[in-house]
Amino acid sequence: MAAIDDALRSALRPSAAALEPYDPAFAPVRINLSANENGLGLPPGVAAELGQALARTATNRYPRPLSDELRQEIALWHGVAPERVCVGNGGDELLFNLFVAFGGAGRTLVDCPPSFSVYRLYAELAETEVVDVPRDPADFSLDEAALVDAARGASVVVVTSPNNPTGNLARPGLVRELCGACPGLVLADEAYMEFADAGQSSEPLLGEFDNLVVLHTFSKAFALAGARVGYVLASPGVVAALNAVRQPYSVNVLSQAAALVCVRRRDEFAPSVELIRRERARVLDELRRLAGRGVEVWPSQGNFLLLRVPSAHVLWERLRDERSVLVRDFSRAPGLSDCLRATIGTPEENDAFLQAMGELLP
């Protein structure tokens, strides 16, 4: 990926001058376990109907700006009014719009690293100060008392549940405390919640707090990462603010049609989600058997596992180059030294990853 040269960087706005293009380090490999996608894909019946829906979609017309039909179905699904739903071009657009609308100079984001790096990226691009409340370095648990204290002066607090890349949950009770303490917004990013144990979502708090925003996506459990569709549930006022700053027609007609099919046939994804949960437990157990060779792995409520290994970057390169298996390299990220993150794939992909780990570890 090309870098930004110094001459051009001098012309950038200050909040963008220090940034580099986002690079997930994708590579052409046989097995890609790097992006937390649903490797099982769409259930056959969903795939068939989705293909028919796309064929019927008029691509010569602009999409409905607010994804009205999809918005209505999501509202019925979650038991809220459509005015409480905002659909976006993936969760990323919704996060960006959140900082455009509620961040800025003199505003503060409270983050809990290690977490999704895009929070800080978008906040700083919107000239929002970032205050970190670091997780425990041993088990990545939240410092709940410090987080609630920091929330008292925050414009936005983000808690990710399950957290990417560590897999931890944030208790709904903690989210309730944060909403009560924070004068701004509390975002519960629940992109991976479908893979978590039941009863862990903060959604029931939406009727209690107007400053709570809950983010979901179709990219993970619903196998639509390529379509780029996410949504938030929030108060009508917050949704109106997000709609005010959004780019027109940001969710294209094909993505709206695909997500609509997935919402209506959402129950058909339950077997694949359960398979991923079973495979997550199996892969966790197998990796724990490698503890004597320096492997440390943490339990997760997402569709991925975080592990620490000796010489992680070298192992990441060998997995990619010698076994055509790609995982995510976090070994140089703050708080994640020598860590890799592996998506839970199909049973066959997981077997290949485990075999490679057993053969390549020193």
C-alpha positions, 0 to 999 in steps of 0.5 A: 500500500502506498504511503502518504509523502511528506509534501502531501502530508503537509497539506492535510488537515492536522487531525489527518496528517498523522494517519496512515491508510488502514491496512488489515494485511490481507494476503492471498491464502488458502485459509483466511482466519484473520478478519472475524468473518463467518467462514460458514457463509449463508445457509443454502435457503437464505443464499437462494432467496438472496440471489433472487432478491438481488436479481429483482433489485433495480440498480438504476434507481437510488436506494432509499436514503434511510433503508426504510423497509430494512429499518422497519424489519429490524425494528420489528425484530428488536421490538422497538420503533423504527425511529430508534433504528439507524442503518449504515454502511457497516458498523464503521460508517455508524462509528464515524458518524457518531464522532462527527455528530458528538465528537470534536474539539473540546469533546472526549472519548473514553476507550478501554484498550486493547480494543477496536483500533477504529474507535481512536482512529475516528475520534482523533480524525474528528479532533476528539480527545481520547482518554484510555482506561486500560484493561487488566494486562493479565486477563483483559478485564475492565477496570470498572470503577475507573471506567465509571469515574472517567465516564463522568466527564466524557462525551462518548464512552465505548464498551465493546461486548464481546471485545475485539480482539480479547473476547471479553464481555462488558456486564449489562450492569456496568453499562447501566452504571456508565449510562447513569454517570456519563453526560454524553453517549454510551456506545455498547458495540455488540457486533459479536453478541450473537456468539455470546452466552444468552442474556449479555446484551445491553439492549434491555436498557434502551428503554431506561436510558436515552444516552445508550447506543447499541451497535450491531452488524450483519458482517459477522454472524449473518455472513454479509461482511462483503455487503457492508450493513450495520445498524444502531439502536438508540433514542429517536434523537440520537438516530436523528442526529446520526441521520443528519450527518450521514452521506446520502445513499450510503447503503446501496440497494443490493446491500439493503436487499441482502440484509432484508432477506437475512433479517427475515430468515435470521433463525436459519443462521442459528445452526451455524452460530452454534457450530462456531460456538462449539468449534470455539470451545474445541479450538480453545481446548486444543490450543491450551494443550500447547501451553508447554510450548509457550502458548497462552490463550484466553476464553472468548465470547466472540467468533475468535480467540486471542493467543500469545505465542513466542516470536508471534510475528515470525509465526504469523509469517510462517503460517501465511507463507508455509501453510497458507493460513492467515491470522491477525498479527497484533504482536506489535499493538500496545498491550498485546505483545506477541499476540495473534488473533484467530477467527473460528472458521469451518472445522476443516479450516480450524483443523488446518490451523491447529495442525500448522500451529503444532508443527511450526511452534518451536 
